[in-house]
């Protein structure tokens, strides 16, 4: 009788926590997905590139652009460049299924542990800032 009551209480508690956790996860998803752009908008993104004016003999005369970008498809990038970015940003990229769960849990733990201390956050600065800087 007492064991049945304990098991019933545990089951009810787990069910309640599961429902509350599911609702909380859904609310977090809704909150953070409100400002995200539509997938099709991202898939059809066409970044502004430089317009080049060439002479009849093939010489470059001028370049016009509001943003100086050159589009390079990922298939044209050397594999070493791609691996360099992956090594700097996510060393376990090829071993996790898309989300590095231990890394996320570690980041959450560090953020909770250092709550309110902006000097010791778990988020690394962008990798460009770790590269040696050249003096001008």
N, C-alpha and C positions, 0 to 999 in steps of 0.2 A: 504494500500500500504506500509506504513512504517512498520507495524507489520509484514507483509510478508517478507520484507527485513531483519528485525531483526531476525526472526525465521530462515530464510535461512542462514544468517551469523552464527547463533549459531549452526545450524545443520552442516554446512560446517566445522566450527571450531572443533566441537566434532568428526566429522568423521576424520578429519586430525589428531587430537590428538590420536584417537583410532588406526589409522594406524601406526603413529609414535611410539606409546606405544607398539603396537604388534611387530613391527620390533625391537624395543629396547629390549623387553622381549626375543624375539627369539635370538638376538645377545648375550645377557647375558647367556642364556641357552647354546648356542653353545660354548661360551668361557669357562664356568665352567664345561661342560660335556666332554671336550676333553681329560682330564687326568684321567677320571674315568675308572676303570677296567670294563670289560664286566660282565654282570650279571651272566652268566653261569660260568665264572671263579670264582666269589665269591661264587656261590652256590656249586661248587665242591671243595672248599678250604679244604685241609686236613692239619691241622697244625702239625708241628713236635712235637712228644711226646717222653717221656723217654722210652728207651729200658731197660727192667728189666731181669736180669739173676737169675733164681731160682735154688736151689739145688733139688735133688731128693725128699727130705722130705718136700719141700715147703718153706724152708727158703730163704729169699732174699739175694743173694750173692753180687750183684752189680747193679748199675744203670748207663747207658751211655746216654748222650744227649748233643747236642750243646746248646739247650735251655731247661731249666727245666720246662716243661709244663706237666700238667695232663689234659686230655680232660674230661670234665664233660658235658654231654648233659643237655639242659635246663630242660628236664623232670625230671632229678635227683636232681635239685637244690630245696631246700626248698622254699616254697612260701614266707616266711618271708625275705629271702635274696633278692628275686626278688623285693618285695615291698620296701625293704630298698634302693635298687639302684634307683627305680622309685621315691621314696620320695626325694632322694638327687638330682636327675637330672631333673625331670619334675613332679612337684606336680599335674599338670592338665592332666597327661597322659591319664587317662580314660575318660576325659570329652571333649577333642578336637578330631577332625576327622583325626589327623595325623600330622597336623602343627598347632602349637599354634599361631594363627594369632595375637592376642593382644600382646603376648610375643615378636614376631618378630617385630611388629611395634614399641613396646617400645624399643627394642634393637637398631633398626635403628635410632629412635629419639635420644637416648642417645649417639650413635656414632656420629650423625650429630652435636649434641649440644656440644660434647667434642672433636670436630675435632682437631687433632693435639696434644691432651693431652693424652699421653699413660698411665698416672696414673689412669685415671677414665674411663676405657672402660666398656662396658656393659657385655662383656663375662666374666663369672665367671671363676676362676681357677678350675682345676679338684677337685672333691669333696674329693679326698684323702688328698689334702693339707689342708683341713679344719679340718681333724680329729686330735685329740690330738697326739702329737708326743712323743714317748718314748725316753728317753735319753739312749745312749749306754754306 
